[in-house]
């Protein structure tokens, strides 16, 4: 099955863009590798237990921001 999205070079104009949603967003399972690229300014022992669902307020605000981004990117031909 051929993908409907493809990229052939770095200089042609952008033709498609997907904007997702934050619904059901979660903090990742915390281990040393996750800590090394997500929470580099925090001590591992201070953040080792934060995995799980994000606060609904953060999810709602993120979805609002993503909706605004999608509207900015929407171009009609």
N, C-alpha and C positions, 0 to 999 in steps of 0.2 A: 504494500500500500504506500503510495507516494504522499508525503507531507504537503499540505497546502501552504506552508510557510517555509521559505528558504532564503538564504543569503549567499550571494556569489562574490561580493567584493565589499570593500570598505568605503567606496566613493559614490556609488549610485544613491539617489534620493531614497529616503525611507518610504516604503509603500504600505506597510502594515505595522500595527502596534497593538499589543494586548495589554489591557489594564485589569488586574485581578481585584479581589475583594479581601478584606481582613477578617471576615466572619470565621469563627472557630480558630482564630490565631492563638498560638501557644508559645510559651517559652520552650526552647529546645531542651532535650535531655542534657543535663549538665555533666560534662566530664572535662578532663584537662584539655582535650583538643577543642571543644566548643568554647571553653574559657579563653583559649589562646587567640581566637579571632572574633568573638562577640563581646567579651567583657574584659578587655585588656587592662582597663584602669582600675578594676576591682580585684581584691584578694579572692582567691578561689574559695577559701573557707567561708567567706561572707556571702557568696552567691550560689553555693553548691546545692541548696534546697529550693531554688526558685522555679523549677520546671513546672509546667502545667498551664492551665488557661490564663490568658491575660484578662485584666480588668475590663468589663464591658464598656466602660467609658472610653478607654483607649481604643477598643475595637470600633466603637461608634464614630469617634473622631477620625480614625484612620479611614473608614469607609467614606466619610464625608469628604476628606481630602482626595481620596481616589476618584470619587465622582467628579469633583472639580477638575482634576487632572484629565479625566476622560473627556470632559466638555471642552477643555482647552485644545486637546489633540484632535477633536472631531473636525474633519474638513470635508465639506461636500463638494463634489466636482460639478 
